[in-house]
C-alpha cells in the first residue's frame, strides 16, 4: 500500500501536505486492523518516503529537519493511540461477548426451569381438574342418594298425591258405567266424565314423572326456569308430611318472577329439603300454631326463596354448623341435607343461609341469579 501510494503520488506530483495526509490515512487504516507492530513499521517507512520523495531536497534522507521528527512522532503517536483504542475495544467486545454467552446460558437455564415448572403446574392443574370432576361426581351421587332417601321419607305424601287422581278416575269410571246402563243415554254427561278421567290420569302421570325425575340419576340439566313452578311442583310432595305433623303450609309467591338458569330436579330437592326441615323443626311445639310459610321474590338481580317456620329457632353458634357435613340436630338425621343443598345453590351461582325470625322459629333462604 505504501509503495503504490508513493508511486501514484510521485507521478501526480502531489505536494508534501497532501502526501503526508495520505500516508497518515494508511497508518490509521492499518492501526484500525489491530496491527500495532505493522502500523509502527509503516509509520517509519512513511516518514522516510515523505523525506525522500516529497520533502526538498528530493531523493535524500536527512532527518535533521525538525518537521521530519514531528512527522515521525505524529505518525507513531497516531498508530500507538489508535492501536491502544482498538485493543481496548477488542477487550471490551470480548468481555461483552463473554457476558452475552453467560447471559444466554442463564437464559437457557432459566427457560429450562420455567418449562419444568410449567410442566409441573400443568400436571397439578390436570390433577386438580380430575379431583374436581371426582368431587362433582361424588356430590352428584350423594345428592341422588339424598333425594332417594327423601322420597322414602315422603312415601305417605307421595301415596296420597297419587291416590287422589286414581280415586277420582275410579269414581268417574263408575259414573260412566251408570250412565251407560241408563236407557236414556246422556252424551254430555258421559263426555264430562271421560274428560275428568283424562284430566285425573294426566295429573297422576305428572306426579309419577316428577317422582321419577327426583329418583333418577342423571347429569344436571341447566334450563330457563320459573322458580314458582319449581315450588308448586314440590309442595304436593310434602303436603301430606305437613298434615301428619299437625302443621299448615302457606305459599306467598311473587307474581311474574324473572326466569333463572338452573336444574329443575336439584332446585326441587333444595325446596323439599327446606320444607321438611321446617316441618320437623316445629314438631316439639305445643303452645302455638305450627305454621310454615314459603315465599318467593326478586331483588338486586337475584330471585330468592324463603322458608319460614315457627319452630324452636336456631342460635347463632348452631346457624353456621347446620351446613357442615354430618352435623345434625335430629336424632335420626344424617346431617347431609343442608350441606348438599348449599352445594347445589353454590353450583347455581347463589347462596343459602339461615337467620332467626323476630318472633319464633327460623328462616332458611336461598338466592339464584336472574337468567340473562
C-alpha positions as CSV (number, residue, x, y, z in Angstrom):
1,X,0.0,0.0,0.0
2,X,2.8,2.4,0.9
3,X,4.7,1.6,-2.4
4,X,1.6,2.0,-4.5
5,X,0.7,5.3,-2.7
6,X,4.2,6.6,-3.1
7,X,4.3,5.7,-6.8
8,X,0.9,7.4,-7.6
9,X,1.6,10.5,-5.5
10,X,5.1,10.9,-7.1
11,X,3.8,10.6,-10.6
12,X,1.0,13.0,-9.9
13,X,3.4,15.5,-8.3
14,X,1.4,15.7,-5.1
15,X,2.7,18.2,-2.7
16,X,4.1,17.4,0.7
17,X,0.9,18.2,2.7
18,X,-1.3,16.0,0.6
19,X,1.2,13.2,0.7
20,X,1.5,13.4,4.5
21,X,-2.3,13.3,4.8
22,X,-2.5,10.2,2.6
23,X,0.3,8.4,4.4
24,X,-1.3,9.2,7.7
25,X,-4.5,7.7,6.4
26,X,-2.7,4.5,5.6
27,X,-1.2,4.4,9.1
28,X,-4.7,5.0,10.6
29,X,-6.3,2.2,8.4
30,X,-3.6,-0.2,9.4
31,X,-3.9,0.7,13.1
32,X,-7.7,0.0,12.9
33,X,-7.0,-3.6,11.9
34,X,-5.3,-4.3,15.3
35,X,-1.8,-4.5,13.6
36,X,0.2,-2.4,16.1
37,X,3.6,-3.6,15.0
38,X,2.8,-3.2,11.3
39,X,1.4,0.3,11.9
40,X,4.7,1.3,13.6
41,X,6.7,-0.1,10.8
42,X,4.6,1.7,8.2
43,X,4.9,4.9,10.2
44,X,8.7,4.8,9.9
45,X,8.6,3.9,6.2
46,X,6.0,6.6,5.5
47,X,8.3,9.3,7.2
48,X,11.3,8.0,5.1
49,X,9.2,8.1,1.9
50,X,8.0,11.6,2.7
51,X,11.5,12.8,3.3
52,X,13.0,11.1,0.3
53,X,10.3,11.7,-2.4
54,X,8.4,14.8,-1.4
55,X,10.5,17.0,1.0
56,X,13.1,19.2,-0.6
57,X,15.8,18.4,-1.4
58,X,14.3,15.4,-3.1
59,X,16.0,12.0,-3.2
60,X,17.9,12.5,0.0
61,X,17.4,11.1,3.5
62,X,18.1,13.7,6.1
63,X,16.1,13.5,9.2
64,X,17.8,16.5,10.8
65,X,14.8,18.7,9.9
66,X,12.6,19.2,13.0
67,X,9.5,18.7,10.8
68,X,10.7,15.2,10.0
69,X,10.9,14.4,13.7
70,X,7.5,15.9,14.2
71,X,6.1,13.8,11.4
72,X,7.6,10.7,12.8
73,X,6.2,11.4,16.3
74,X,2.8,12.2,14.9
75,X,2.7,9.0,12.8
76,X,3.9,6.8,15.6
77,X,1.7,8.5,18.2
78,X,-1.3,8.1,15.9
79,X,-0.5,4.5,15.3
80,X,0.0,3.8,19.0
81,X,-3.1,5.7,20.1
82,X,-5.4,4.1,17.6
83,X,-3.8,0.7,18.3
84,X,-4.5,1.2,22.0
85,X,-8.0,2.3,21.4
86,X,-8.7,-0.7,19.2
87,X,-7.1,-3.0,21.7
88,X,-9.4,-1.6,24.4
89,X,-12.3,-2.0,22.0
90,X,-11.3,-5.6,21.3
91,X,-11.1,-6.4,25.0
92,X,-14.5,-4.7,25.5
93,X,-16.0,-6.7,22.7
94,X,-14.6,-9.9,24.2
95,X,-15.9,-9.0,27.6
96,X,-19.3,-8.2,26.1
97,X,-19.3,-11.5,24.2
98,X,-18.5,-13.3,27.4
99,X,-21.3,-11.6,29.2
100,X,-23.7,-12.4,26.4
101,X,-22.7,-16.0,26.4
102,X,-23.1,-16.2,30.2
103,X,-26.5,-14.4,29.9
104,X,-27.6,-16.7,27.2
105,X,-26.6,-19.7,29.3
106,X,-28.5,-18.3,32.2
107,X,-31.5,-17.6,30.0
108,X,-31.4,-21.2,28.8
109,X,-31.1,-22.5,32.3
110,X,-34.0,-20.2,33.4
111,X,-36.0,-21.3,30.4
112,X,-35.5,-24.9,31.2
113,X,-36.5,-24.2,34.9
114,X,-39.6,-22.4,33.7
115,X,-40.5,-25.1,31.3
116,X,-40.1,-27.7,34.1
117,X,-42.2,-25.5,36.4
118,X,-44.8,-25.1,33.7
119,X,-45.0,-28.8,33.2
120,X,-45.4,-29.4,36.9
121,X,-48.0,-26.7,37.1
122,X,-49.9,-28.2,34.1
123,X,-49.7,-31.6,35.8
124,X,-51.1,-30.1,39.1
125,X,-53.9,-28.4,37.1
126,X,-54.8,-31.7,35.4
127,X,-54.8,-33.4,38.8
128,X,-56.9,-30.6,40.3
129,X,-59.4,-30.9,37.4
130,X,-59.6,-34.6,37.9
131,X,-60.1,-34.1,41.6
132,X,-62.8,-31.5,40.9
133,X,-64.5,-33.8,38.5
134,X,-64.3,-36.6,41.0
135,X,-65.7,-34.3,43.7
136,X,-68.6,-33.2,41.4
137,X,-69.3,-36.8,40.7
138,X,-69.3,-37.7,44.3
139,X,-71.5,-34.7,45.2
140,X,-73.9,-35.7,42.4
141,X,-74.0,-39.3,43.7
142,X,-74.6,-38.0,47.3
143,X,-77.3,-35.7,46.1
144,X,-79.0,-38.6,44.3
145,X,-78.8,-40.7,47.5
146,X,-80.2,-37.9,49.5
147,X,-83.1,-37.5,47.0
148,X,-83.9,-41.2,47.2
149,X,-83.9,-41.1,51.0
150,X,-86.1,-38.0,51.0
151,X,-88.6,-39.8,48.7
152,X,-88.6,-42.7,51.2
153,X,-89.5,-40.3,54.0
154,X,-92.2,-38.8,51.8
155,X,-93.9,-42.1,51.0
156,X,-97.1,-41.2,52.7
157,X,-97.3,-37.8,50.9
158,X,-96.5,-39.4,47.5
159,X,-99.0,-42.2,48.0
160,X,-101.7,-39.6,48.9
161,X,-100.8,-37.4,45.9
162,X,-101.0,-40.4,43.5
163,X,-104.1,-41.9,45.2
164,X,-106.2,-38.8,44.8
165,X,-106.3,-38.7,41.0
166,X,-106.6,-42.5,40.8
167,X,-109.6,-42.4,43.2
168,X,-111.1,-39.7,41.0
169,X,-110.5,-41.8,37.9
170,X,-112.3,-44.8,39.6
171,X,-115.2,-42.6,40.6
172,X,-115.6,-41.1,37.2
173,X,-115.3,-44.5,35.6
174,X,-118.2,-45.7,37.8
175,X,-120.2,-42.7,36.8
176,X,-119.6,-43.7,33.1
177,X,-120.8,-47.2,33.8
178,X,-124.0,-46.0,35.5
179,X,-124.7,-43.6,32.6
180,X,-124.2,-46.3,30.1
181,X,-126.7,-48.5,32.0
182,X,-129.4,-45.9,31.6
183,X,-132.0,-46.4,28.9
184,X,-131.8,-42.7,28.1
185,X,-128.2,-42.0,27.2
186,X,-126.8,-38.6,28.2
187,X,-123.8,-37.9,25.9
188,X,-122.9,-34.6,27.6
189,X,-122.6,-36.3,31.0
190,X,-120.6,-39.1,29.5
191,X,-118.2,-36.7,27.8
192,X,-117.8,-34.7,31.1
193,X,-117.0,-37.9,33.0
194,X,-114.5,-39.0,30.4
195,X,-112.8,-35.6,30.3
196,X,-112.4,-35.8,34.1
197,X,-110.9,-39.3,33.8
198,X,-108.4,-37.9,31.2
199,X,-107.6,-34.9,33.4
200,X,-107.0,-37.0,36.5
201,X,-104.9,-39.6,34.6
202,X,-102.7,-36.8,33.3
203,X,-102.4,-35.4,36.9
204,X,-101.3,-38.8,38.2
205,X,-98.9,-39.2,35.3
206,X,-97.3,-35.8,36.1
207,X,-96.9,-36.8,39.8
208,X,-95.2,-40.0,38.8
209,X,-93.0,-38.2,36.3
210,X,-91.9,-35.8,39.0
211,X,-91.1,-38.6,41.4
212,X,-89.2,-40.5,38.7
213,X,-87.2,-37.3,37.9
214,X,-86.3,-37.0,41.6
215,X,-85.3,-40.6,41.9
216,X,-83.4,-40.8,38.6
217,X,-79.6,-40.5,38.5
218,X,-78.8,-38.0,35.7
219,X,-76.5,-35.2,34.9
220,X,-77.6,-31.6,35.8
221,X,-79.8,-30.1,33.0
222,X,-79.5,-26.3,33.2
223,X,-82.6,-24.7,31.7
224,X,-84.5,-21.5,32.0
225,X,-86.9,-22.0,34.9
226,X,-89.7,-20.2,36.7
227,X,-88.9,-20.7,40.4
228,X,-92.6,-20.5,41.2
229,X,-93.3,-23.6,39.1
230,X,-90.5,-25.4,40.9
231,X,-92.1,-24.6,44.2
232,X,-95.6,-25.5,43.1
233,X,-94.4,-28.9,41.9
234,X,-92.6,-29.6,45.2
235,X,-95.4,-28.6,47.6
236,X,-97.7,-31.5,46.8
237,X,-94.9,-34.0,47.6
238,X,-94.6,-32.7,51.2
239,X,-98.2,-31.7,51.8
240,X,-99.1,-35.0,53.5
241,X,-96.0,-34.8,55.7
242,X,-97.0,-31.3,56.7
243,X,-100.5,-32.6,57.6
244,X,-99.2,-35.6,59.6
245,X,-97.2,-33.2,61.8
246,X,-100.2,-31.1,62.5
247,X,-98.8,-28.1,60.6
248,X,-100.1,-25.8,57.9
249,X,-98.3,-24.7,54.8
250,X,-98.9,-21.3,53.1
251,X,-97.3,-20.0,49.9
252,X,-96.7,-16.4,49.0
253,X,-95.3,-16.4,45.5
254,X,-94.4,-13.2,43.8
255,X,-96.2,-12.5,40.5
256,X,-94.3,-12.8,37.2
257,X,-90.8,-13.6,38.5
258,X,-88.0,-13.3,36.0
259,X,-86.5,-16.7,34.9
260,X,-83.5,-18.3,36.4
261,X,-81.0,-20.8,34.9
262,X,-80.9,-24.0,36.9
263,X,-81.6,-27.7,37.1
264,X,-85.3,-28.3,38.0
265,X,-84.7,-31.5,39.9
266,X,-81.9,-30.1,42.0
267,X,-83.8,-26.9,42.9
268,X,-86.8,-29.0,43.8
269,X,-84.6,-31.1,46.0
270,X,-83.5,-27.9,47.9
271,X,-87.1,-26.7,48.3
272,X,-88.3,-30.1,49.5
273,X,-85.4,-30.4,52.0
274,X,-86.1,-26.9,53.4
275,X,-89.8,-27.6,53.8
276,X,-89.2,-30.9,55.5
277,X,-86.6,-29.3,57.9
278,X,-89.2,-26.6,58.7
279,X,-91.9,-29.2,59.5
280,X,-89.6,-31.2,61.7
281,X,-88.3,-28.1,63.5
282,X,-91.9,-27.4,64.6
283,X,-92.6,-30.9,65.9
284,X,-91.8,-30.1,69.6
285,X,-94.0,-27.0,69.5
286,X,-97.2,-27.3,71.6
287,X,-98.1,-23.8,72.7
288,X,-98.6,-22.1,69.4
289,X,-99.7,-23.0,65.8
290,X,-97.3,-24.8,63.6
291,X,-97.2,-22.6,60.6
292,X,-94.8,-23.0,57.6
293,X,-94.5,-20.2,55.0
294,X,-92.7,-20.3,51.7
295,X,-92.2,-17.1,49.9
296,X,-90.6,-16.0,46.6
297,X,-89.5,-12.7,45.2
298,X,-86.6,-11.0,43.4
299,X,-84.3,-8.1,44.1
300,X,-80.8,-6.9,43.1
301,X,-80.6,-9.2,40.1
302,X,-81.5,-12.3,42.1
303,X,-84.6,-14.5,42.7
304,X,-85.0,-15.5,46.3
305,X,-86.9,-18.3,48.0
306,X,-87.5,-18.2,51.8
307,X,-88.9,-20.9,54.0
308,X,-90.1,-19.6,57.4
309,X,-91.2,-21.9,60.3
310,X,-92.5,-21.2,63.8
311,X,-90.3,-23.8,65.5
312,X,-87.8,-23.7,68.3
313,X,-85.4,-21.5,66.4
314,X,-81.6,-21.6,65.9
315,X,-78.9,-19.9,68.0
316,X,-76.0,-18.1,66.3
317,X,-73.5,-20.8,67.0
318,X,-75.6,-23.6,65.5
319,X,-76.6,-21.5,62.5
320,X,-73.3,-21.9,60.6
321,X,-72.7,-25.5,61.8
322,X,-76.0,-26.6,60.3
323,X,-74.5,-26.5,56.8
324,X,-71.5,-28.7,57.8
325,X,-71.4,-32.2,56.6
326,X,-72.7,-34.8,59.1
327,X,-73.9,-32.2,61.5
328,X,-77.5,-32.7,62.6
329,X,-79.9,-31.7,65.4
330,X,-82.3,-34.6,64.6
331,X,-81.8,-38.0,66.4
332,X,-82.2,-40.0,63.1
333,X,-80.7,-37.4,60.8
334,X,-77.6,-37.9,58.6
335,X,-76.6,-34.3,58.6
336,X,-76.2,-34.1,54.8
337,X,-79.4,-32.4,53.6
338,X,-78.4,-28.8,54.2
339,X,-74.8,-29.4,53.2
340,X,-75.9,-30.9,49.8
341,X,-78.5,-28.1,49.4
342,X,-75.8,-25.4,49.9
343,X,-73.5,-27.2,47.4
344,X,-76.4,-27.2,44.9
345,X,-77.2,-23.5,45.3
346,X,-73.5,-22.6,45.1
347,X,-73.2,-24.5,41.8
348,X,-76.1,-22.3,40.6
349,X,-74.2,-19.2,41.5
350,X,-76.3,-18.4,44.5
351,X,-76.1,-18.7,48.3
352,X,-78.0,-20.4,51.1
353,X,-78.2,-19.2,54.7
354,X,-80.4,-19.2,57.8
355,X,-81.4,-16.4,60.1
356,X,-83.7,-16.3,63.2
357,X,-87.2,-14.9,62.9
358,X,-88.1,-11.9,65.0
359,X,-90.7,-13.8,67.0
360,X,-90.3,-17.6,66.7
361,X,-88.5,-20.1,64.6
362,X,-86.0,-19.6,61.8
363,X,-86.0,-18.7,58.1
364,X,-83.9,-20.5,55.5
365,X,-83.4,-18.5,52.3
366,X,-81.5,-19.1,49.1
367,X,-80.9,-16.9,46.0
368,X,-80.3,-17.8,42.4
369,X,-79.1,-15.2,39.8
370,X,-81.7,-14.0,37.2
371,X,-81.1,-15.6,33.8
372,X,-79.9,-13.1,31.2
